[in-house]
Amino acid sequence: MSASEAEARMESLSGEELADAWPFLDAAERVEGFRLLATDEAEDLFLGLEAREQATLLRALPRGERQLWVRQLAPDDAADVVQETEQEERSALLGLLDAEARREVTALLAYAEDAAGGLMSPRYARLRPEMRVDEAISYLRRQARTNLETIYYIYVLDGEQRLIGVISFRELFAALPEKTVREVMQTDVVTVPDDMDQEAVSEVFAEWDLMAVPVVDSEGRIKGIVTIDDIVDVVREEATEDIQKIGGTQALDAPYLEAGLVEMVRKRVFWLAVLFLGSLLTATVIGYYQEALANAVVLALFIPLIISSGGNSGSQATTLVIRAMAIGELRLRDWWRVLLKEVVSGLALGMILGGIGFVRVWLWPGAETPVAQAAGIALTVATSLVGIVLWGSLVGAMLPFLLSRLGFDPASASAPFVATIVDVTGLVIYFSVAAVLLRGGLI
């Protein structure tokens, strides 16, 4: 395709088409396509981008256009964009904001990015308790012109900016005009401290079914609000990170297609190396029992069946427990309840798989193998399956609790890691059972 044809095709793209093609375009193509969009389409596209992509786009635009677009952002979104830039670039980017926005963004940057203070917006609807309802509605109308984050909840503050009540716009609109805000507000307000971790904030939203929650400092002064749209992003980010860790890799710092090759290798090589070293132990165990294998080669045929069943049961258990811990269904104190549940379920699952394995292995040798030997091998496989599935379930369920107790992320108990542990120990269980049940026979 010639340069002129490519340019003509780029000019014909709509905002939606450019958004769909965005992940597959290089930086120059993104800027070119963005600058060709109509203003309303460009605004929709820009505001829909992730903070990292917004920062990259702003960096590539001329200064005048950069200022225009950065001023479209709410203070909390602008703070996210600033945090995605290099330290030496931040002052220049902050300088593009007007004085009030710059002050608000600078205040937000003082908080950790993953804390409630780093998520909040300082633009919220506020009232004084002595206002009459009709005065409050008129005052809110004026506040709404200043790009408030939301007016679904209105917060009532005293003279020192302490939060003393909250009222929804619907309740305020339905109240009698002559009543004061103090008379119609609710004083039982759900709040979060400004240093609360973002994952804990998301749990507050889920528990109380809120659209927004106020953020307060240690003295009860309101600093801003976190809205449900901010929490949706947090939940998606935390879930993505946990899933990546469960899969046996460190969390990526960028979308998959935008992650560099060096970063991709660096994030994955550690766990692959650990799992590889763990797998070497499998060979060590097999070598230790090579005499038994030499006497009963048939045992080697069922090694894949044995170790895969244990690894699968462990992976299932660790995935269920990690997810339950992530959404607050399980706490550290619940470990013993999980242990008891996994003992029962592990035994049940092991017996089911053991029964299937017994029938299959007993029928496998055919008429040429003596019935006693076939039954012995089948009983060995079945008994081993019960023990290995039970062991895999216990390891998979307890490892996240152990890591959490030691101060690590429970999601680090990745399914491949659990499977590798169970593979090695499962072989020991298998050969130990064979040594007992087949002693004097095949071994």
C-alpha positions in Angstrom: 0.0 0.0 0.0 1.4 3.4 -1.0 1.8 6.3 1.5 -1.0 8.2 -0.2 -3.4 5.3 0.1 -2.5 4.7 3.7 -3.1 8.4 4.5 -6.5 8.3 2.7 -7.5 5.2 4.6 -6.4 6.9 7.9 -8.5 10.0 7.1 -11.6 7.8 6.5 -11.4 6.1 9.9 -14.1 7.0 12.4 -13.5 7.3 16.1 -14.8 3.8 16.8 -12.7 2.3 14.0 -9.6 4.0 15.3 -10.3 2.7 18.8 -10.6 -0.8 17.5 -7.4 -0.5 15.5 -5.5 1.3 18.3 -3.7 -1.7 19.8 -2.2 -2.6 16.4 -1.0 0.9 15.5 2.5 2.3 16.2 2.9 5.6 18.0 3.1 7.7 14.8 0.0 6.1 13.3 -2.0 6.7 16.5 -1.1 10.4 16.6 -1.9 10.8 12.9 -5.3 9.1 13.2 -6.1 11.0 16.4 -5.4 14.4 15.0 -7.6 13.6 12.0 -10.7 12.9 14.1 -13.6 15.3 14.7 -13.4 17.0 18.0 -16.2 15.1 19.7 -14.8 11.7 18.4 -11.3 12.6 19.5 -12.6 13.5 23.0 -14.5 10.2 23.3 -11.4 8.3 22.2 -9.0 10.2 24.5 -11.2 9.9 27.6 -11.6 6.2 27.0 -7.9 5.4 26.9 -6.0 3.9 29.8 -3.8 6.4 31.7 -0.6 4.9 30.2 -1.9 5.3 26.6 -3.1 8.9 27.4 0.3 9.8 28.7 2.0 8.3 25.6 -0.4 10.2 23.2 0.1 13.5 25.1 3.9 13.2 24.9 3.7 12.9 21.1 1.4 15.9 20.5 2.5 19.5 20.0 2.5 21.6 23.2 -0.6 23.5 22.4 -2.7 20.4 21.7 -1.2 18.7 24.7 -2.5 21.5 26.9 -5.9 21.3 25.4 -6.3 17.6 26.0 -4.7 17.4 29.5 -7.2 20.0 30.6 -10.0 17.7 29.6 -9.1 15.3 32.4 -10.6 15.3 35.8 -8.0 15.9 38.6 -7.9 12.2 39.6 -7.5 11.1 35.9 -4.8 13.8 35.4 -2.9 12.5 38.4 -3.0 9.0 36.9 -1.6 10.3 33.7 1.2 12.3 35.5 2.2 9.1 37.4 2.6 7.3 34.1 5.2 9.8 32.9 8.9 9.9 33.7 9.9 12.0 36.8 11.6 14.7 34.7 8.5 15.2 32.5 6.0 15.7 35.3 6.7 19.3 36.0 6.2 20.3 32.4 2.9 18.3 32.3 1.6 19.9 35.5 2.5 23.3 34.1 -0.1 22.8 31.4 -2.9 22.7 33.9 -4.7 25.8 35.3 -3.8 26.9 38.8 -6.7 25.2 40.6 -6.3 21.9 38.7 -2.6 21.9 39.3 -3.1 22.4 43.0 -5.6 19.5 43.1 -3.5 17.2 41.1 -0.4 18.0 43.1 -2.3 17.1 46.3 -3.4 13.8 44.8 0.2 12.9 43.8 1.2 13.1 47.5 -0.7 9.8 48.0 0.3 6.3 47.0 -1.1 5.4 43.6 -2.8 2.3 45.0 -4.3 4.0 48.1 -7.7 5.6 48.5 -6.1 9.1 48.4 -4.6 8.3 45.0 -7.9 7.2 43.6 -10.1 10.0 44.9 -11.4 13.1 43.1 -11.3 16.3 45.1 -14.4 17.6 43.2 -17.5 16.6 45.2 -20.8 18.2 46.1 -20.9 19.7 49.5 -23.3 21.6 51.7 -23.4 23.3 55.1 -25.8 21.9 57.7 -27.6 25.2 58.5 -28.7 25.7 54.8 -32.4 25.4 54.0 -33.3 22.8 51.5 -34.3 25.3 48.8 -31.0 27.2 49.3 -29.1 23.9 49.1 -30.7 23.0 45.8 -29.8 26.4 44.3 -26.3 26.1 45.6 -25.9 22.6 44.1 -27.0 24.0 40.8 -24.1 26.4 40.9 -21.7 23.7 42.0 -22.7 21.5 39.1 -21.2 23.9 36.7 -17.7 23.2 38.1 -17.4 19.7 36.8 -18.3 17.8 39.9 -17.5 14.1 39.9 -21.1 13.2 40.9 -24.1 14.8 42.6 -25.7 11.5 43.5 -24.4 11.9 47.0 -24.0 15.3 48.7 -21.7 15.6 51.7 -22.4 17.9 54.6 -19.4 19.5 56.2 -18.9 21.6 59.3 -16.7 24.8 59.4 -13.5 22.7 59.7 -14.3 20.5 56.7 -15.2 17.6 58.9 -17.8 15.2 57.4 -20.9 15.2 59.5 -23.6 13.8 57.2 -24.6 12.8 53.7 -27.8 13.1 51.7 -28.7 11.9 48.2 -29.9 14.3 45.6 -33.2 12.5 45.5 -33.7 12.8 49.2 -32.8 16.5 49.1 -35.1 17.2 46.2 -38.0 15.4 48.0 -37.5 17.3 51.3 -39.7 20.2 52.4 -38.1 23.5 51.2 -38.1 25.1 54.7 -36.3 22.3 56.4 -32.6 22.6 57.0 -30.0 20.2 55.6 -29.2 19.0 59.1 -32.8 17.9 59.6 -32.8 15.7 56.4 -29.2 14.4 56.2 -28.1 11.0 57.4 -25.3 11.0 60.0 -24.3 7.3 59.6 -21.8 7.8 56.8 -19.6 5.0 55.4 -16.0 6.4 54.9 -12.6 5.1 54.1 -9.2 6.5 55.4 -7.0 8.2 52.8 -4.3 5.6 53.2 -6.5 2.5 52.7 -5.4 0.1 50.0 -7.4 0.2 46.8 -8.4 -3.5 47.1 -9.8 -2.8 50.6 -11.7 0.1 49.2 -13.3 -2.1 46.5 -14.5 -4.4 49.3 -16.2 -1.5 51.0 -18.1 -0.7 47.8 -19.1 -4.3 47.4 -20.2 -4.6 51.1 -22.3 -1.4 51.1 -23.4 -1.3 47.5 -22.3 2.3 47.1 -22.0 4.6 44.1 -19.3 6.7 45.8 -17.5 6.8 49.1 -15.9 9.8 50.9 -12.2 9.7 51.8 -11.2 11.2 55.1 -8.0 11.9 56.9 -7.1 10.9 60.5 -9.1 13.9 61.9 -12.3 13.1 59.9 -11.8 15.9 57.3 -13.0 14.9 53.9 -10.3 15.0 51.2 -12.3 13.7 48.3 -14.5 10.9 47.0 -13.9 7.6 45.2 -16.6 6.7 42.7 -17.7 3.4 41.3 -16.1 3.9 37.9 -12.7 4.2 39.7 -13.3 1.0 41.5 -14.3 -0.9 38.4 -10.8 -0.1 37.0 -9.3 -1.3 40.3 -11.1 -4.6 40.4 -10.1 -5.3 36.8 -6.5 -4.4 37.5 -6.4 -6.5 40.6 -8.1 -9.5 38.9 -5.7 -9.3 36.0 -2.7 -9.3 38.3 -4.0 -12.2 40.3 -4.8 -14.3 37.2 -1.3 -13.7 35.8 0.2 -14.7 39.1 -2.0 -17.8 39.3 -0.8 -18.7 35.8 2.8 -18.7 37.0 4.1 -15.4 35.9 4.8 -12.0 37.5 2.2 -9.4 36.8 2.8 -7.4 33.6 2.9 -3.6 33.9 1.3 -3.0 30.5 -1.3 -4.6 28.2 -0.1 -7.8 26.6 0.4 -6.4 23.1 2.3 -3.3 24.5 4.6 -5.2 26.8 8.2 -5.3 25.5 9.9 -8.5 24.6 12.6 -8.0 27.4 9.9 -7.3 30.0 7.9 -10.3 28.9 10.9 -12.6 29.2 11.9 -11.1 32.5 8.4 -11.5 34.0 8.1 -15.1 33.0 11.6 -16.5 33.3 11.8 -16.6 37.1 8.8 -18.9 37.7 9.7 -21.1 34.6 13.2 -21.6 36.1 11.7 -22.4 39.5 9.3 -24.9 38.0 12.1 -26.4 35.8 14.2 -27.0 38.9 11.2 -28.5 40.7 10.7 -30.8 37.7 14.3 -32.0 38.0 13.4 -33.4 41.4 10.8 -35.6 39.6 13.7 -37.2 37.8 15.6 -37.6 41.1 12.7 -39.4 42.7 12.3 -41.7 39.7 16.0 -42.4 39.8 15.7 -43.3 43.5 13.0 -45.9 42.7 14.6 -47.2 39.5 15.2 -50.7 41.0 11.5 -51.0 41.7 10.7 -49.8 38.2 13.2 -52.4 36.7 11.3 -55.1 38.5 7.9 -53.8 37.6 8.2 -51.8 34.4 4.4 -51.6 34.3 4.4 -49.1 37.1 6.1 -46.5 34.9 3.1 -46.6 32.5 0.9 -45.0 35.1 3.2 -42.3 36.3 1.6 -39.6 34.0 -1.9 -40.6 35.3 -0.7 -40.4 38.9 1.1 -37.0 38.8 -1.4 -35.3 36.6 -4.3 -36.2 38.9 -2.5 -34.8 42.0 -1.4 -31.6 40.1 -4.9 -31.0 38.8 -6.5 -31.4 42.2 -3.9 -29.0 43.7 -4.4 -26.4 41.0 -8.2 -26.6 41.5 -7.9 -26.1 45.2 -5.4 -23.2 45.0 -7.4 -21.4 42.4 -10.6 -21.6 44.5 -8.9 -20.5 47.7 -7.0 -17.6 46.1 -10.2 -16.2 44.5 -12.2 -16.6 47.7 -9.4 -14.7 49.6 -9.3 -12.0 46.9 -13.0 -11.2 47.2 -13.1 -11.4 51.0 -14.9 -14.7 51.4 -11.9 -16.2 53.3 -9.7 -14.7 56.0 -6.6 -16.2 57.6 -8.6 -17.4 60.6 -10.6 -19.6 58.2 -7.7 -21.9 57.4 -8.9 -24.7 59.6 -12.4 -24.7 58.1 -10.8 -24.9 54.6 -8.5 -27.7 55.8 -11.5 -29.8 57.0 -13.4 -29.1 53.8 -10.5 -30.1 51.6 -9.9 -33.3 53.6 -13.5 -34.4 53.0 -13.6 -33.3 49.3 -10.1 -34.5 48.6 -11.0 -38.0 49.9 -14.2 -38.0 47.9 -12.5 -36.9 44.7 -9.6 -39.4 45.3 -12.0 -42.3 45.8 -13.9 -41.4 42.6 -10.8 -41.2 40.6 -9.4 -44.3 42.3 -12.4 -46.3 41.5 -12.2 -45.2 37.8 -8.5 -46.0 37.8 -9.0 -49.4 39.4 -11.4 -50.6 36.8 -9.3 -49.2 33.9 -6.0 -50.6 35.2 -7.5 -54.0 36.1 -8.9 -54.5 32.7 -5.9 -53.1 30.9 -3.4 -56.0 31.0 -5.9 -58.4 29.4 -5.9 -62.2 29.7 -2.1 -62.6 29.4 -1.6 -61.0 32.8 -2.4 -63.1 35.9 -5.5 -61.9 37.7 -3.6 -61.5 41.0 -1.0 -59.3 39.4 -3.6 -57.2 37.6 -5.6 -56.7 40.8 -2.4 -55.8 42.7 -1.4 -53.1 40.1 -5.0 -51.8 40.0 -5.2 -51.6 43.8 -1.8 -49.8 43.9 -2.9 -47.2 41.3 -6.3 -46.7 43.0 -4.8 -46.4 46.5 -2.2 -44.0 45.3 -4.8 -41.8 43.6 -6.7 -41.4 46.8 -3.6 -40.3 48.7 -2.3 -38.1 45.9 -5.5 -36.3 45.2 -6.1 -35.7 48.9 -2.5 -34.4 49.3 -2.8 -32.2 46.2 -6.0 -30.7 47.5 -4.5 -29.9 50.9 -1.3 -28.4 49.5 -3.2 -26.3 47.0 -5.6 -25.0 49.7 -3.1 -24.4 52.5 -0.2 -22.8 50.5 -2.1 -19.5 49.9 -2.8 -19.2 53.6 0.9 -19.9 54.4 2.0 -17.2 52.0 -0.5 -14.7 53.3 0.6 -15.4 56.9 4.2 -14.7 55.8 3.2 -11.4 54.3 3.3 -12.4 50.6 0.6 -12.2 48.0 -1.5 -15.4 48.2 -1.8 -15.3 44.4 1.9 -16.2 44.3 0.8 -19.8 45.0 0.5 -20.3 41.3 -1.2 -23.4 39.9 1.9 -24.6 38.1 3.9 -24.1 41.3 1.5 -26.2 43.3 1.3 -28.8 40.5 5.1 -29.1 40.5 5.2 -29.6 44.3 2.5 -32.3 44.1 4.1 -34.0 41.2 7.3 -34.6 43.1 5.6 -35.7 46.4 3.0 -37.7 44.4 5.7 -39.9 43.0 7.0 -40.7 46.5 3.4 -41.6 47.5 3.0 -43.8 44.4 6.2 -45.8 44.8 5.7 -46.1 48.6 2.3 -47.6 48.1 3.6 -49.9 45.4 6.4 -51.0 47.7 3.9 -52.0 50.4 1.1 -53.6 48.2 3.3 -55.3 45.7 6.1 -56.5 48.0 6.7 -60.2 47.4 4.9 -60.0 44.1 6.1 -57.8 41.3 8.6 -56.0 43.5 
